[in-house]
Each structure stands twice: as C-alpha cells, then as structure tokens.
Amino acid sequence: MTNWEIDRIGGKGIINVLMIEDDKGFARLIQEMIEKMGEGIFHFKHVDNLKKGLSVLSKEDIDVVLLDLLLPDSEGLFTFLKTFNAAPDVPIVVLSGLEDDETSILAIREGAQDFIYKGFVNRNVLIRSIRHSVERKRSSKVLTAARNILESVVDKKNAEVEELTMKLKDSEKKREKLEMQLKQS
C-alpha cells in the first residue's frame, strides 16, 4: 500500500489545489506535474488574478493554495497577506520567480507554509511541499483544538478548586465559631 493509498483511508481522498498565477504556461506545467504524480488525488483549479482567487477561496473547499506574488491586480508580500487574511486556515505555498530571500523569510514568518522559487520547482519538490503544507496545517488545527479542550478542562477544574476553597473557608469559619461557642460555655 502506497502513502497515497494510506492518505485516502480516513480522509476525503482528494486534495483541492487552487493556483493563483497569471502565467498560463507555468500554471499548465504545474497542473501537469500534479496530475502525473497525484494519480487522481489532486483536483487542480487555476485562476489568473488575486480577485478571482479570493472569490474561489470564499466559495469553494480549497485544501492548499499555490500563489504567485506578482499578479496583474496585486504585487509582492501584499498578495500573500491578502490571501492569508481571506483564508487563514488554508495552507499557502508561494511560487515566485524572484529569488528574494528577504521576501521568502517574511512570507514564512507571516504564515506561508512554503516558498519555492519557480526556477527550482520540480514534480517531487512540488508534491512534497503540497503534502507537507496540508499536513502541517491539519496538525496545527488538531493542536489548537486539543489546546482549547485542555484550557476548558483547566478552567473547569480551577472553578471547582475555587468553589472547594470557598467551602473549606466557610467550614473553617463555622468550626472557629463552634470552638468559640464551646469555650464560652
């Protein structure tokens, strides 16, 4: 059984990929890479500007975004930030023609799951990046949910301890009062 088959078990089976890229030739190349490697596991959708991409993100169930930073209607890190703000729970892999380490580091710091230079992208790197990005985001959601449950349990236990402390103080006051009455009699 391959890793891809294992991924299908217990999951929805298909990873919905949205590519926001104005270079139709590059988008077609990426689509071919994904389709050849993905064996029907990926559903690929391509749009050529940020406005269309944000519209798709608001209406469809997207598992990962492949994002170019230089689009006709948005440029640079601002492109990533707008996309991230529109869909903070969707992992974003930045694909950029610019070999700009500063921008790549800033994008990762701001929440991008990966940053790949277009000149270095190949099928294995791309598929690995998509799979790892989706898994990191999934793991992050699981950890957040577990943290929320734990915080809820801790809050409940703290409230119980506070209530028991108050009861103990009341009991102590009653005991002291009874001792005083006993000494007086």
N, C-alpha and C positions, 0 to 999 in steps of 0.2 A: 504494500500500500504506500503510495507516494505522499509527500507532505500535503500536496494539493488535495488529495482524497481525504486525508485526515481533517483538513480545514473545512471540507464540506460537511463533515459529520458534526451535528450540533450547531451549525451555523446556517446562514441563509444561502450559502453556496456561491453567490455572485458578489464581486466587488464592483460597485458602481464608481467609475472613474470619470471625472469631469476635467477636461483640459481646456484652459483659457489661454489661447495662443493665436496671434494674428498671422503667423507664417503657416499657411495651409500645407506646404510641402513638409515642414518639420512635424506638424501635427499628424499628417498621414504616416510619416516614418514611425512616430511614437505609437500610433494605433497599430501598425503592422507588428512592431516589436511586442506589444502587449498581447495581441491576438495570437501570434505564433507561440509565445511562451505560456500564455494563460490557459490554453486548452479549454476555452469556453467559460472560464471562471470570471473573466472580466467583462463588464459592459462598458463600452467606451463612448463618451459623448464629447463633442468638440464645439466650442464657440470661439468667435474671433475678437471679442472685446469684453471688458470688465462688466459693463452694464448687462449684457446677456448672461454672463457668468453668474452675477449676483442674482439675477432673476431665476436661473435654474436652481441655484442653491436654496432659494426661498420656497421653491415649489416641489423639488424632487428629493428623493432619498439618495444623497451622494455620500460615498464612503471615503473618498480621497480626491483632492484637487491637485492637478499639475498646473502650475501657474507661471506664466511668463511675466516678468516685471515691466517690460516695455510694450505697452499696448496702445492702440490708437486713442483711447479715452482715459488712460492713466499711465503714469510712469514711476519707476523706482520703488522704494520701500513703501511709499504711499499705496501702491497697488496691493501689496501684501496686507498692509494694515486694514484697508477697506474690506478685503476678502475675509481676513481673520475675524474682524468685528461682525461681519454679516453671518459668519458660521463658525463660532469659536470651538465647536465640538467636532468639526471636520478637519482631519489632518491635511496640511498643505505642504506639498513638495514644490519648491521653487526650482524652475528650469530657466537658467539665464544664459544669454550669450556673452554677458560681461563677466570677465574673470576679476571680480571685485571682492577681495576677502573681507573688507570692511562691511559691505552690504550683506554678504553672506552671514557674517557673525551677528550683525544687527537683526537680520531676519530670524535666525535661530533663537536669539535672545528674546525676541518678541513673540515667539511661538511657532515658527515654521518647524516642521518635523525634519526636513532635509533641504539641502541646497545643492543642486547639481549643475555644473557648467555644461551647456549644450554640446560643446566640443568633446566632452568626455563621456557623454551618455552612451551606454550600450544596453542591450537587452537584459543582461544579468544585473547590472547596476540598477537599472530602472525597476525591474520586478522586485528586487530585494528592497529597494527604497520604499516602494509602494507597500509591500507586505509589512515591513518593519514599522512604517509610519502608522498604518492601520492598527497594528498590534500595540504599539506604544500608546496610541490614543485610547484603545479599548482598555488596556491595563490601567491607564490614568483614570478612566471613568470608574473602573472597578475599585481602585484605591480610594477615590473620592467618595463613592457610595459606602465603602467599609468605614472610612473615617467619619462620615456623617452618622452611621449607625452607632459607632463607638462613642462619639460625642453625645448622642442621645442617651445611650446607656449610662455614661458617666454622669450626665446631667440628672438623670432619674435617680441614680444611686446617691449623688450629692444631696438631692432634695430629701431622700429617705434618711440620710445621715443627719441632715439639719433637723428634720422632724423628730428623730430619735433623740438628738441632743436637747431639743426643747422639752421633750417629755422627761428626759433624765433631769434637766434643771428643775422642772416642775415637781418631780418626785423628791428631789433633794430639798427643795423648799418645804414641801409637805413634811418630810422627815424631820427637818430642823424645827419646824413649827410644833410637831408632835413631841420632840425632845424637850422643847421649851415648856410645853404644857405639862409634860411628865415631871420636869424639875420643879415646876411651880406647885404641883400637887404633891 
